[in-house]
Amino acid sequence: MRELLTKIAQDARIELRSAKQLHGGDINQTYLLETTSEKLVIKINRKHRFPDMLQREANGLEKLRETNTFYIPKVFKVGEHHQFQYLILNYINSHQASDYSKFGQQLAELHQHSKDDFGLNEDNYIGQLKQSNSTETSAVDFMINQRLLPQLNLALQKKYDLKHIDPFLKNIEKLIPEQKSSLIHGDLWSGNYLYSRKEGFCLIDPAISYSLKNFDLAMMKLFGGFSEEAFKSYYELLPEAREEKDHLDVYQLYYLLVHLNCFGQAYFSRCQEIISKYA
């Protein structure tokens, strides 16, 4: 791997002094690079497994940066070297966060960036799975056709015997209000934000789309790691989102299905519980 990092550094015109492996996920190998002038982070994976993944991530980071809401790491370079693809970002020195009301305020400001329809000009990834972002003109159509159905169909292909899917999909049409699309992070669990004393709250590893704002809130609630102050300040700026607090689990189903399809049986019972609840 050291030889690969040296070759990539040469391609990127980086004067590499040292490289240290960081804790990463099951998709990328991640390293802290020290150069003669700065610290960078590089993510590397095999491009045949996840075609265009890191380019789509870079595109998502740039789209988030354009909103001037959260601090977003700068994309230093995205590229390929033989069978590998890589993404180089500036390093963020992370600290313990304190004022989560600021996070909620910034998230509400992000969600006010909108367009006339739902989707994105390209598909991207949610974890290791492709995420479809084809254009839909209504919130409920986007939720069903671009989020729930692809994951439900994949789960059925994997022989997970989920029941009551048709009545569930019919009934959630009554739960999802018509709304403007919102630019969302798309994978907003506690591992995908950092806090810097210099820059404040920072977002990383996005799965962006112009989507339904409650996807971000649902993911924040699903695995925890966010103070209630964040939700309070968010709802103060976007009180209409509060109307869906009682059925955030409908949105959480998307992420639970992703986990079911990636990590297996442990997530089956929770997925079935939500489907049956609304069927």
C-alpha positions as CSV (number, residue, x, y, z in Angstrom):
1,M,0.0,0.0,0.0
2,R,2.9,2.4,0.7
3,E,4.0,2.0,-3.0
4,L,0.4,2.7,-4.2
5,L,0.3,5.9,-2.0
6,T,3.6,7.0,-3.3
7,K,2.4,6.6,-6.9
8,I,-0.9,8.5,-6.2
9,A,1.1,11.2,-4.4
10,Q,3.2,11.6,-7.6
11,D,0.1,11.7,-9.8
12,A,-1.4,14.4,-7.5
13,R,1.9,16.3,-7.2
14,I,2.0,15.9,-3.5
15,E,5.3,15.9,-1.7
16,L,4.5,13.0,0.7
17,R,6.4,12.9,4.0
18,S,4.4,10.2,5.8
19,A,1.2,8.1,5.7
20,K,-0.8,6.7,8.6
21,Q,-3.8,4.4,8.2
22,L,-6.9,5.7,9.9
23,H,-9.9,3.7,11.1
24,G,-12.2,3.2,8.1
25,G,-15.3,1.3,7.1
26,D,-15.8,-1.8,5.0
27,I,-15.6,0.0,1.7
28,N,-12.5,2.3,1.8
29,Q,-9.0,2.2,3.1
30,T,-8.3,5.7,4.6
31,Y,-5.0,7.3,5.3
32,L,-3.7,10.5,6.9
33,L,-1.1,12.0,4.6
34,E,1.4,14.5,5.8
35,T,3.0,16.6,3.1
36,T,5.6,19.3,3.3
37,S,2.9,21.9,3.8
38,E,-0.3,20.4,5.1
39,K,-2.3,17.3,6.2
40,L,-4.6,15.5,3.8
41,V,-6.9,12.5,4.0
42,I,-7.1,9.9,1.2
43,K,-9.8,7.3,0.6
44,I,-9.0,4.4,-1.7
45,N,-11.1,1.5,-2.9
46,R,-11.2,-0.9,-5.9
47,K,-13.0,0.8,-8.8
48,H,-14.5,-2.4,-10.2
49,R,-16.4,-2.9,-7.0
50,F,-17.9,0.6,-6.7
51,P,-17.7,2.3,-10.1
52,D,-17.5,6.1,-9.9
53,M,-18.2,6.0,-6.1
54,L,-15.5,8.5,-5.1
55,Q,-16.3,10.9,-8.0
56,R,-19.9,10.9,-6.9
57,E,-18.9,11.6,-3.3
58,A,-16.7,14.5,-4.5
59,N,-19.6,15.9,-6.5
60,G,-21.8,15.6,-3.4
61,L,-19.3,17.5,-1.2
62,E,-19.0,20.3,-3.8
63,K,-22.8,20.6,-3.9
64,L,-23.0,20.9,-0.1
65,R,-20.2,23.4,-0.1
66,E,-22.1,25.6,-2.5
67,T,-24.8,26.1,0.2
68,N,-22.4,27.9,2.6
69,T,-24.1,26.2,5.5
70,F,-21.8,23.6,7.1
71,Y,-18.0,23.5,6.6
72,I,-17.2,20.9,3.9
73,P,-13.7,19.5,3.4
74,K,-12.1,20.7,0.2
75,V,-11.7,18.2,-2.5
76,F,-7.9,18.2,-3.3
77,K,-8.1,15.6,-6.1
78,V,-10.2,12.7,-7.2
79,G,-8.8,10.2,-9.6
80,E,-7.8,6.6,-10.6
81,H,-4.6,4.6,-10.5
82,H,-4.8,1.2,-12.2
83,Q,-7.5,-0.8,-10.5
84,F,-7.9,1.8,-7.7
85,Q,-9.9,5.0,-7.3
86,Y,-9.1,7.6,-4.8
87,L,-10.3,10.8,-3.2
88,I,-8.0,13.3,-1.5
89,L,-9.5,15.8,1.0
90,N,-8.1,18.3,3.4
91,Y,-7.7,17.0,6.9
92,I,-10.1,18.2,9.6
93,N,-8.8,18.2,13.2
94,S,-11.9,16.9,15.1
95,H,-12.9,17.9,18.7
96,Q,-15.9,17.2,21.0
97,A,-18.9,19.3,19.9
98,S,-20.8,21.4,22.4
99,D,-23.5,23.8,20.9
100,Y,-25.7,21.4,19.0
101,S,-28.3,24.1,18.5
102,K,-25.9,25.5,15.9
103,F,-26.0,22.1,14.1
104,G,-29.8,22.2,14.0
105,Q,-29.8,25.7,12.6
106,Q,-27.3,24.9,9.9
107,L,-29.2,21.7,8.9
108,A,-32.4,23.8,8.6
109,E,-30.6,26.2,6.4
110,L,-29.2,23.4,4.2
111,H,-32.7,22.0,3.8
112,Q,-34.0,25.3,2.5
113,H,-32.0,24.8,-0.6
114,S,-34.5,23.4,-3.0
115,K,-35.4,22.8,-6.7
116,D,-38.7,22.2,-8.6
117,D,-38.5,18.4,-8.5
118,F,-37.0,15.6,-6.5
119,G,-33.8,13.7,-7.5
120,L,-30.4,14.5,-8.7
121,N,-28.6,14.7,-12.1
122,E,-26.8,11.5,-11.2
123,D,-27.1,8.4,-9.1
124,N,-24.8,7.9,-6.2
125,Y,-24.2,5.5,-3.3
126,I,-25.7,4.9,0.1
127,G,-23.1,2.9,1.9
128,Q,-21.9,0.2,-0.6
129,L,-25.2,0.2,-2.5
130,K,-26.2,2.2,-5.5
131,Q,-28.7,5.0,-4.7
132,S,-31.2,5.9,-7.5
133,N,-31.9,9.6,-8.0
134,S,-34.2,9.6,-11.0
135,T,-36.4,12.7,-11.2
136,E,-39.9,12.5,-9.6
137,T,-42.3,15.4,-9.3
138,S,-43.9,14.5,-6.0
139,A,-42.5,13.7,-2.5
140,V,-44.3,10.4,-2.1
141,D,-43.3,9.2,-5.6
142,F,-39.7,9.9,-4.9
143,M,-39.9,8.1,-1.5
144,I,-41.5,5.0,-3.0
145,N,-39.9,4.7,-6.4
146,Q,-36.4,6.0,-5.7
147,R,-35.9,5.0,-2.1
148,L,-38.1,2.2,-0.7
149,L,-38.8,0.1,-3.8
150,P,-35.2,-0.4,-4.9
151,Q,-34.3,-1.6,-1.4
152,L,-37.4,-3.7,-0.9
153,N,-36.8,-5.4,-4.3
154,L,-33.2,-6.1,-3.4
155,A,-34.2,-7.6,0.0
156,L,-36.7,-9.9,-1.8
157,Q,-34.0,-10.9,-4.2
158,K,-31.9,-11.8,-1.2
159,K,-34.7,-14.1,0.0
160,Y,-35.8,-11.9,2.9
161,D,-39.5,-12.8,3.3
162,L,-40.9,-9.3,4.1
163,K,-44.7,-9.4,4.2
164,H,-47.5,-6.8,3.7
165,I,-45.4,-4.6,1.4
166,D,-48.2,-3.6,-1.0
167,P,-50.6,-2.4,1.7
168,F,-47.7,-0.6,3.4
169,L,-46.8,1.3,0.3
170,K,-50.4,2.2,-0.4
171,N,-50.9,3.5,3.2
172,I,-47.8,5.6,3.4
173,E,-49.1,7.7,0.5
174,K,-51.5,9.2,3.1
175,L,-48.6,10.0,5.5
176,I,-46.2,11.9,3.3
177,P,-47.3,15.5,2.8
178,E,-46.7,17.3,-0.4
179,Q,-43.6,19.5,0.1
180,K,-40.8,21.2,-1.7
181,S,-37.7,19.1,-2.2
182,S,-34.7,19.8,0.1
183,L,-31.0,19.3,-0.5
184,I,-30.1,16.6,2.1
185,H,-26.9,15.0,3.3
186,G,-28.6,11.7,2.9
187,D,-26.6,9.5,5.3
188,L,-26.6,11.7,8.4
189,W,-25.5,9.4,11.2
190,S,-23.1,10.5,13.9
191,G,-20.0,9.1,12.1
192,N,-20.6,11.5,9.2
193,Y,-20.1,14.8,10.9
194,L,-17.1,16.3,12.7
195,Y,-16.6,19.3,14.9
196,S,-13.6,21.6,14.4
197,R,-12.9,24.4,16.9
198,K,-11.8,26.5,13.9
199,E,-14.5,25.6,11.3
200,G,-17.4,24.4,13.5
201,F,-19.6,21.5,12.4
202,C,-18.4,19.7,9.3
203,L,-20.2,17.2,7.1
204,I,-18.5,14.2,5.4
205,D,-19.4,11.1,3.4
206,P,-22.6,12.5,1.8
207,A,-25.3,10.6,-0.2
208,I,-27.0,13.8,-1.4
209,S,-30.2,14.3,-3.3
210,Y,-33.0,16.8,-3.6
211,S,-35.2,14.7,-1.4
212,L,-37.5,14.8,1.7
213,K,-35.9,16.7,4.6
214,N,-37.1,14.1,7.2
215,F,-34.7,11.5,5.8
216,D,-31.9,13.4,7.5
217,L,-33.8,13.8,10.8
218,A,-34.8,10.1,10.8
219,M,-31.2,9.0,10.3
220,M,-30.1,11.3,13.1
221,K,-32.6,9.6,15.4
222,L,-32.0,6.1,14.3
223,F,-28.5,5.5,15.7
224,G,-28.3,8.5,18.1
225,G,-25.3,10.7,18.7
226,F,-27.1,14.1,18.3
227,S,-28.3,16.3,21.2
228,E,-32.0,17.2,21.4
229,E,-30.8,20.8,21.1
230,A,-30.2,20.1,17.4
231,F,-33.8,19.0,16.8
232,K,-35.2,21.9,18.9
233,S,-33.3,24.6,16.9
234,Y,-34.1,22.8,13.6
235,Y,-37.9,22.8,14.3
236,E,-37.8,26.4,15.4
237,L,-36.6,27.3,11.8
238,L,-38.7,24.7,10.0
239,P,-41.7,24.0,12.1
240,E,-43.6,22.2,9.3
241,A,-41.1,19.3,9.6
242,R,-42.5,18.7,13.1
243,E,-45.7,17.4,11.6
244,E,-43.9,14.1,10.7
245,K,-42.2,13.5,14.0
246,D,-44.6,10.6,14.8
247,H,-43.8,8.6,11.7
248,L,-40.0,9.2,11.3
249,D,-39.8,5.4,11.3
250,V,-41.2,5.3,7.8
251,Y,-38.1,7.2,6.7
252,Q,-35.9,5.1,8.9
253,L,-37.1,2.0,7.1
254,Y,-35.0,3.1,4.1
255,Y,-31.8,3.0,6.1
256,L,-32.8,-0.2,7.9
257,L,-33.4,-1.9,4.5
258,V,-29.9,-0.7,3.4
259,H,-28.5,-2.3,6.5
260,L,-30.5,-5.4,5.9
261,N,-29.2,-5.7,2.4
262,C,-25.6,-4.9,3.4
263,F,-25.2,-6.6,6.8
264,G,-27.9,-9.2,7.0
265,Q,-30.6,-10.8,9.2
266,A,-30.1,-8.7,12.3
267,Y,-32.1,-5.9,10.7
268,F,-34.9,-8.0,9.4
269,S,-37.3,-7.9,12.4
270,R,-37.1,-4.1,12.7
271,C,-37.8,-3.7,9.0
272,Q,-40.8,-6.0,9.2
273,E,-42.1,-4.3,12.3
274,I,-42.3,-0.9,10.5
275,I,-43.9,-2.4,7.4
276,S,-46.5,-4.2,9.5
277,K,-47.2,-1.1,11.6
278,Y,-48.4,0.9,8.6
279,A,-49.8,-2.0,6.4
